[in-house]
């Protein structure tokens, strides 16, 4: 039985546990969920689904961070 899977995160190959969720991936990458959007295989995920959505071998994940700006 396979213990890890291969995914792509922002275009880079990454290995993770076969039972990992999107939330697990973000935690492993030390990314806080409050200011990010996650696209999984071209689907934008609702933040509430991060801990329910399991990653599968070959998945493509794009993580986009939001950065607050100042006022003019």
N, C-alpha and C positions, 0 to 999 in steps of 0.2 A: 504494500500500500504506500502511496506517495504521501510524504509528510509536508512537502512544500509545493508551491506553484510558482510559475513565472508570469509576471505581469509587466506592463509598461506604465511608468508614472512620468508624466510630462516628457514623453519620448525616450526615457531611460529604462533599461531593463532592471527589474527589481524582483527579488524572491521574497515570498511571504508564506506564512502557514496556510495549509490547505483549508482551514476553517476560519480564516480571517475575514472580518467585515471591513467596510470602508472606514468605520470609526477606529478599528484596530490599526489600520494602515496609517491614518492620520496621527494616532497616538505614537506609533513607532517612529514616524517622521518628525515628532514633536511639533505638530501643527495644531493650533487651537481652532476649534470648529466655528467659533463665533464670527470670524471675518473671512470665511472662504466659501467658494462655490466649487462643487465637485461634479465633473462630467464623467460618466462611466459609459464607455462604448457609445459616445455621441448623445447620451441622455443626461440632462441636468437632473441631479438628485435633490430631492427635498431633504433639508438638514435632518428632519425627523427620521429619515430612513437610513442614516449613516450606520447606526448600530444594528440594523436588520438586514442590510444588503450584503450578502456574501460575495466575496471575490472568487472568480473562476480563472483557471489557467488560460492565459492569452488575453485577459481583459486589458483594456486601454483606459487609463485613468488620467484625467487632466485636473489639476488642482490650481485654482485661481484665487489669489489673495486680494482683498480689498484694503486699500490704504487710504486713510482719512486725509483730507487736505485742509488747508487754511482758508480763510476768507480774504477777499480782496478789498 
